[in-house]
């Protein structure tokens, strides 16, 4: 979206008509807007508390100072310390490096890392899906009902995860472009309170990533342990190397191989699920900083009209960078969230059936964690998209309520055109079909209850 820059090239008739409009709100409108802003502020504080709950609770319950020593970016630093928005991606980038998605900067070792990339890609994206399909054809008769549902829910999720991981891996270059745009937005931070807000956002993003990683890896670990100590393979993947039924040694070798195999796939799925949350959480921080800059326009009596106009132009540039940032990530987000929406309801339904009808406490623990991980795939990002739409609405209100009534014509004309463009919300879509929002997420999640209702009405669970 291009924001027109109006200074001297504005048609005189258009300028006169715009200047003749009375933009001064009535007294009752001002009071209503103030009440609306107070209510919106309270809502935003509640939303921020909800978003911070996961990351803050994780930091408090996971070891305190010991955790901060191992992962120093989880601790809130002083506002005077230098901070960059890209610090929010440190742990996520390390996770991508561990599965072969981000090569090392130095030239040495690139070929070895390339082999690791090929290995993880073939193992997690291709061979895992093939192994699941082959196991159904060769060993379907040996599955119990609980094992079959556990494997089936993972199968659907793995097929979708392979597509999501492929799209995410193909869009790594876009992540680099987005980071450069964030560096441009960081250059506009020149106040202590802005550094503090940015530091808080960076810390929250890192905590969110660690919370996601903990929950995802807990699923593989709990499923492996609960099934291994029950004398069963956790996912019963087709494995031509070890016949797990011949000896205890082969059983544990096959189980550990499945655990390693599934951990690679889960890490790939984690990266495809967590990057939208992290990248758009840090974007919300910059939208909040832009709102504050709009509120400060023409409030400094020491600044001349020319300086005030330059500050308005800088705010317009900030808005352009924010839109460019969204457009850079839009193709990847659209594809990955579309796949999640398609599979979310079905996989959640299978997980709920397994949990309600075929699980004991030990095996149900892994299924419950898996179900919670499915919620993490869509709910947080849909919630963030709703908040970004609200933030865009607040941007327009902050600009309209800024001190512009006594400005010159050039300033007013530029502000009106900027106001026209800033009123357009940032809306992301999944595959160009679903709007990414809480309403879409709830609609998709209803499919899970439809699947459970279908199984109960046909008494399918009682036949096993």
N, C-alpha and C positions, 0 to 999 in steps of 0.2 A: 504494500500500500504506500503510495507516495503522498506525502504531506506537502501541499503547495506553500511556497514561501512568498509572501506578499510584502513588498516594500514600496517601490516606486512604480511598479508596472501594473498597478491595479487600475481597471477602467474607472473613470471618474464617476460615471452614473452608478455603477455598482457600489463604489465607495460611499457616495452620498446616500444611497438607499440604505446601506448597512449602518451608516452613522446616524441616520434618522430614526432607526429602531430604538425603542426604549427597552434596554436590557435590565433596568433597575427593578428588582422584585418588590412586590408589595410587602407590607409589614407582616401580614399573616403568613405569607410565603416564607419570609426569613425565619420566623419562629418555627414554622413547620420543618424547614430545612435543618435548623439547629437541633430540633428533637430527633429528626431522622439521623443526623450525624452522631448524636449521643447514643442512640440505639444501635447504630452500625458499629460504633466503637466497642460497645459492650459485647456485641455478637462476635466481632473480630477477636476480642480478648478470649472469649470462650473457645473459639475455633483454634486459636494459637495454643491454648492450654491442652486441647484434645490432641493436636498434632505433636506437641512436645511430650505427651504422656509416655508414648512408646519409647522414644529415645532416652528421656530422662530416667524412667524407671529402669531401663536396661543398664544405664551407667551406674545407678545407685545399687542395684541388686547383683552386679557382676564382679564385685571384688574391690570396689572403692579405689584407694590409692594404688593398689597393685595393678588394677586395670589401666589407670591413667599412666603408670610407668611403662606398660607395654604398648599402649596406644595413646600417646600424648595429645593427639588431635581431638580426643573426646573431651578434654578439659577446656572449659571456657577461659580464654586468655584475657590479659588486660587489654583495655581499649587502646592503649598507647602503642602496643606491639603491632608491627606491620602485618597486614592480612590481605590476602587476595581471594577472590571468589573461587578460583580454581583449587584452593586448598580444600574445598568441599568434596573434591573428587579423588583425594589422595588414596583412601582405602579402597574405593571402587576401582580405581586404575590398577592398584596392586592385585585386586581380584581378577581383573581382566588379563593382567600379565600372567597370572598363575595358570590360566587356561589357554594361553597362547594367542591372545587377541591384540596385545600391544607389544610390539618388538622393542628390544632395548635400544637406547639412543646410540651407544657406541657400536662401531662396525664389527668388532670382534664378538664372536658368539652368535651372530645373526643366523648363520646356517644351522647351527644346533637348535636355536630357538625356532627356526622355520620347521625343522623336523618335529619338534614338540607341538607346534601348531597343527601340522598335518595329523599327528597322532591323536590329539584331543578332538579334532574336528571329525575324523573318521570314526573314532570310538564313540563319541557322545552324540553325534548328529546322525550318523548312518548306521553303524553296526548295532547300536542299542535297539533301534526300531526293528531292524532285521531279526535280531535275536528274540525280541518279544513275539514277533509273528511266527517264527519257526517253533518256538516253545509251545504255542497254541496248537500247531499242527501235530507235533510229535508227542507232547506230554499232557494234552488236555484231559485225558482220562485220569491222570494222577492228581489233578488239582482238587482241593476241597473248595467248598463254596466261598469261604473267607479268603483263601489264597487266590482264587480266581478273581474275585472282586478287587482285592488288593492289587493284583497284577493288571486288571483291566483299567482301573482308575489311573494307574501309573502309565499304562499304554497310551490312553487318549491324551494325557498330559504330555507324554514324551513326544508324540507325533506333533502336537502343537508347539512344544518347546523347540523341536528341531527347526521348525519354520521360523519361530521368533528369533532363535539364536542366529539363524542364517541372515535374517534381515538386520539384526543388530550388528553382527560381525561385518556385514557389507557396508554399514553406515558409520564405521569407526572414524572415517575422515570427517564426517559431519560433526562429530564430537569435538575434533580439533578446531574446526571453524567456529563452533559455539563458544569454545574457551577463549578464542581471540576476541570475540564480541564482548564477553564478560570482562576481559582486560580493559576494553575501551570504556565500559561502564564503571570500572574501578577507578579510572582516572578522574572521575567526577567527584569522588569522595574526598572531601577536604576538611571535615569537621570531626571532632572527637566522638560525638553521638552517632555519626554515620559509621565510623569505624567500629563502634561498639555494636551497632545493629548488624553490620556485616559479619563481625566475629561471632555473634550469637547465631546467625543463620548458618555459617560454616560449621560451627560445632553441632548444631542440630542435624545437618545433613550427614555428618560423619557418624553421629549416634544412630541415625535411622539406618544407615547402611549396615552397621555392626549388628543392630537388632534384626534386620532382615537376614543377614548371613547366619546368625545364631539360630533363628527359627528354621531356616532351610536345612542347615546341617544337622540340626536336632532330629529332623524327620528321618534322614538316612541312618543316623546312628541308632535311634530308638527302634526303627523297624528292623535293622540288622540284629540288634541284641535280642529283641523280643522273639524273633523267629529262630535265631541261631540256637539259643538256649532251650527252645522247644523242639529242637531236632529237625527244623525245616529250613530250606533256603528262603531268604526274604522275598525275592521277586521271581524265582525259578526261571532265570534267563537261560537261553540255550547256550550251553558251554561244551564244545567238543573236546576241550583239553582235559577236563577232570570229570570223572564219573563220581558224583558225590555219594552215591549209594554203596560204593564198594568198600570204603573205609572211613574212619573218623578223620584221618589226615586229609583225604580228598574232600571230605565234607567242609572242613574249615578252609581249605585252599579255595574251593569253589565259592564259599560264602564271602571270604575276604575279597576275591576277585569281583564278585557282584557288588560288594560295598564300594570298592574303588571305582568301578565302572559307573555306578549310579551317582557317586559323588561328583564325578566330572560332569555328568549330565545335569545334576542339580545346580552346580556352580554356573553352568551356561544358562540355565533357566533363571537363576538368580540375577545374573547380569541383565538379561532381557526384561526382567520385571522391575528391577530397582532403579535403572537409569532414568526413566521418566520422572519418578518421585524426586530424585536428587536434583536433576537438572531444572525442574520447574519449581522446586522449593527455593533454590537460590535465585531464580527469576523473580519470585514473589518478593524477596528482600529488596531487589532493585526497583520493583514497582512501588514498594513502600517508600523508598528513598526519593523516588521521583515525585510522589504525592507531597512529601514534605517540602521539596524544592518549589513545587507549584504554590504551596501555601505561603512561602516566603517571598514570592515575587512582589517587587515594589514595596517592600516593608522596611528596607534600609534607607533612612533619610540621607545618608552620605553618598549614595549612588546617584549618578546622573541618569537622565532619560536614555541616553545612548547605552550606558552600562546595563540598565534594566532591560533594554531591548535585546542586548547580547545575551543576557541571562535567559530570556524567553527562548531565543534561538537555540541555546544549549539544551534547554528542556525538550524542545522539539527534536533535536538530534538524539537525545536519550530515548525518546519514544520511538524514533525510527530504528535505533539499534535493538530495542526490545522486540519490535515487530520482526526485524530481520532474524533475530535469535529464534523466535518461534517458527518462522518459515524455514529456517535451517533444519530444525529438528522435526518439523511436521511430517515429512514422508516416513521416517522411521517409526515415530510414535503411532501414526495412523495404521501402519501394517501390524505392529506388535499388539496393540490394544484390540484391533479387529479380531485377531486370532484368539486372544484371551476371552473376548465376549462370546465368540462362537462356542468355545469349549467349557467356559466357566460353569454354566448351569448344568450341563450333562455330567461333568466330572464331579461337581459338588453333590449331585443326586446320587451317583454311584457310591461316593464316600459315605454319605448319610445312610444309605441302605446297608453298607458293610458295617458301619458303626452301630446301627440299631438292631440288626438281625443276626450278624455272623461274627461278632467280635467279643472276646472276653476282655478283662481289664488290661492285660499286658499288650495284646495285639491292638486293642482299641486305642491305646495311647498313641501309637504311631499314626493310626488313621485320623485321630483327632488333631494331631499336629499337622498332618497333611491337609486336613480341611481348613485349618487356620491359615496355612500357607496359601491356599487357594483364595481366601478372602484378601490376603495381602497383595495378590496379583492385580486386583482391579480397584478395590475400595479406596485406598489412600490416594491414588492418582486421580480418580474421579472426584474425590473430595477437594483435591488441590485445584482441579479445573474449575469447579464451582466457585472457589474462593478467588481465582484469577478473574473470572467474569465479574464478581463483585468488586474486585480491585479496580477494574477498568471503569466501572460505573462511578466509583469514588474518585478516580482521576478526573473525570469530567466535572464532578461537583467541586473538587478542590480548585480546578482551573477557573470555574465560573465564579466562585466565591473569593477569588484572589482580588487584590487591590488594583483593579484596572479601570475603574470608572473615570479617574482623573488623568488617564494617560493620553498621549497624543494619538492622532489618527493612525499613523503607521503601526503603532503598538496594538491598537484595538483591532485593526484589520487582520493582522497576523494572528492575534489571539482568537478571533472568530473562526478563522479557517482551521486553526489548531483544535479548537473546541469541536468543530464539526467532525474532524478525523478521530479525536480521542474518544468520542462517544461510541465508536464501533468496538464492541467487545472482542476479546481474543477467544475464539471458539475453536476447539480442536475436534476433529471427527475421526472415527474409527473406520478406515476403509472407505470414507466418503459416504457411509451408510448411517452409522450411529453417531449421535453427538456424545462426546465423552463428558458425562455428567453423572450426578448421583441418581437421577431418574432413570437413565439408561442402565446403570449398574443394578438398580433394584429390579428393573424389568427382566434383565438377564438372569439374575439370581432366583427369580420366581420359578424358572424352569427346574431348578433342583427339587422344589417341593412338588412340582408336577410329576417328576420321575418317581419320587417316593410314593405319592398317591397312586400312581399307576401300578406300582409293584404291590402295594397293599390291597388294592381292589381286586387284582387277579390272583392274590394269594401265592405269588411266585416264591416268596421266601419260605413258606411252609412246605414246599415240595422238595426242598433240599435237606 
